[in-house]
Amino acid sequence: MIEIQTRRNGTVRVGPVGDLDWTRATALRLVVHDVLEMQMGVELDLRDVISIDAVGISALLGSVRRIRSAGGEVRITNMKPQIRSRLQLLGMEPEFLAATRDCGNAA
């Protein structure tokens, strides 16, 4: 499941729930596509993500790149330490991780 919430400031909170695996990765890509058509900023909230696999990482990274390439603003919030360390082990570029805010710091 992917939770979607439009905030008062015009951004859309996109929150995958459970494992970010191939099923939710497909849903995440579709949601990001729809949000980009509305030309809104995006908050990718990972608060409820339990685990992430290679397909989920690909969808997350692809979503960030797609939003940025379309001129959109994107922020990743509530990334749990185990997910952050997995991304770092895979050598995710610093600007991707710099766009994140740790669990408990989201507005």
Contacts in CASP RR format, 6 or more apart in sequence:
PFRMAT RR
TARGET T0000
AUTHOR 0000-0000-0000
METHOD contacts of the structure
MODEL  1
MIEIQTRRNGTVRVGPVGDLDWTRATALRLVVHDVLEMQMGVELDLRDVI
SIDAVGISALLGSVRRIRSAGGEVRITNMKPQIRSRLQLLGMEPEFLAAT
RDCGNAA
1 16 0 8 1.000
1 17 0 8 1.000
1 18 0 8 1.000
1 24 0 8 1.000
1 27 0 8 1.000
2 14 0 8 1.000
2 15 0 8 1.000
2 16 0 8 1.000
2 17 0 8 1.000
2 24 0 8 1.000
2 27 0 8 1.000
2 28 0 8 1.000
2 31 0 8 1.000
3 13 0 8 1.000
3 14 0 8 1.000
3 15 0 8 1.000
3 16 0 8 1.000
3 17 0 8 1.000
3 45 0 8 1.000
3 48 0 8 1.000
4 12 0 8 1.000
4 13 0 8 1.000
4 14 0 8 1.000
4 15 0 8 1.000
4 31 0 8 1.000
5 12 0 8 1.000
5 13 0 8 1.000
6 12 0 8 1.000
6 13 0 8 1.000
6 40 0 8 1.000
7 13 0 8 1.000
7 43 0 8 1.000
10 40 0 8 1.000
10 41 0 8 1.000
11 40 0 8 1.000
11 41 0 8 1.000
11 42 0 8 1.000
11 43 0 8 1.000
11 73 0 8 1.000
12 35 0 8 1.000
12 38 0 8 1.000
12 40 0 8 1.000
12 41 0 8 1.000
12 42 0 8 1.000
12 43 0 8 1.000
13 43 0 8 1.000
13 45 0 8 1.000
14 28 0 8 1.000
14 31 0 8 1.000
14 32 0 8 1.000
14 35 0 8 1.000
14 42 0 8 1.000
14 43 0 8 1.000
14 44 0 8 1.000
14 45 0 8 1.000
15 44 0 8 1.000
15 45 0 8 1.000
15 46 0 8 1.000
15 47 0 8 1.000
15 48 0 8 1.000
15 49 0 8 1.000
16 24 0 8 1.000
16 27 0 8 1.000
16 28 0 8 1.000
16 46 0 8 1.000
16 48 0 8 1.000
16 49 0 8 1.000
17 24 0 8 1.000
17 48 0 8 1.000
17 49 0 8 1.000
18 24 0 8 1.000
18 48 0 8 1.000
18 49 0 8 1.000
18 50 0 8 1.000
18 51 0 8 1.000
19 49 0 8 1.000
19 50 0 8 1.000
19 51 0 8 1.000
19 52 0 8 1.000
19 53 0 8 1.000
20 28 0 8 1.000
20 46 0 8 1.000
20 49 0 8 1.000
20 51 0 8 1.000
20 52 0 8 1.000
20 53 0 8 1.000
20 56 0 8 1.000
20 57 0 8 1.000
20 59 0 8 1.000
20 60 0 8 1.000
21 51 0 8 1.000
21 52 0 8 1.000
21 53 0 8 1.000
21 55 0 8 1.000
21 56 0 8 1.000
22 53 0 8 1.000
22 55 0 8 1.000
22 56 0 8 1.000
24 56 0 8 1.000
24 59 0 8 1.000
25 55 0 8 1.000
25 56 0 8 1.000
25 58 0 8 1.000
25 59 0 8 1.000
26 59 0 8 1.000
28 56 0 8 1.000
28 59 0 8 1.000
28 60 0 8 1.000
28 63 0 8 1.000
29 59 0 8 1.000
29 62 0 8 1.000
29 63 0 8 1.000
32 42 0 8 1.000
32 63 0 8 1.000
32 66 0 8 1.000
32 67 0 8 1.000
33 66 0 8 1.000
35 41 0 8 1.000
35 42 0 8 1.000
35 67 0 8 1.000
36 66 0 8 1.000
36 67 0 8 1.000
36 70 0 8 1.000
36 72 0 8 1.000
39 72 0 8 1.000
41 67 0 8 1.000
41 72 0 8 1.000
41 73 0 8 1.000
41 74 0 8 1.000
42 63 0 8 1.000
42 67 0 8 1.000
42 72 0 8 1.000
42 73 0 8 1.000
42 74 0 8 1.000
42 75 0 8 1.000
43 74 0 8 1.000
43 75 0 8 1.000
43 76 0 8 1.000
43 77 0 8 1.000
43 106 0 8 1.000
44 60 0 8 1.000
44 63 0 8 1.000
44 64 0 8 1.000
44 74 0 8 1.000
44 75 0 8 1.000
44 76 0 8 1.000
44 77 0 8 1.000
45 76 0 8 1.000
45 77 0 8 1.000
45 78 0 8 1.000
45 106 0 8 1.000
46 76 0 8 1.000
46 77 0 8 1.000
46 78 0 8 1.000
46 79 0 8 1.000
46 80 0 8 1.000
46 83 0 8 1.000
47 77 0 8 1.000
47 78 0 8 1.000
47 103 0 8 1.000
47 106 0 8 1.000
49 80 0 8 1.000
49 83 0 8 1.000
51 82 0 8 1.000
51 83 0 8 1.000
52 60 0 8 1.000
52 83 0 8 1.000
52 86 0 8 1.000
57 86 0 8 1.000
57 87 0 8 1.000
57 90 0 8 1.000
60 76 0 8 1.000
61 92 0 8 1.000
61 96 0 8 1.000
63 74 0 8 1.000
64 74 0 8 1.000
64 76 0 8 1.000
64 96 0 8 1.000
64 99 0 8 1.000
67 73 0 8 1.000
67 74 0 8 1.000
68 74 0 8 1.000
74 99 0 8 1.000
75 99 0 8 1.000
75 100 0 8 1.000
75 101 0 8 1.000
76 99 0 8 1.000
76 100 0 8 1.000
76 101 0 8 1.000
77 100 0 8 1.000
77 101 0 8 1.000
77 105 0 8 1.000
77 106 0 8 1.000
78 101 0 8 1.000
78 102 0 8 1.000
78 103 0 8 1.000
78 104 0 8 1.000
78 105 0 8 1.000
78 106 0 8 1.000
79 100 0 8 1.000
79 101 0 8 1.000
79 102 0 8 1.000
79 103 0 8 1.000
80 103 0 8 1.000
81 102 0 8 1.000
81 103 0 8 1.000
84 97 0 8 1.000
84 100 0 8 1.000
84 102 0 8 1.000
87 96 0 8 1.000
87 97 0 8 1.000
88 97 0 8 1.000
END
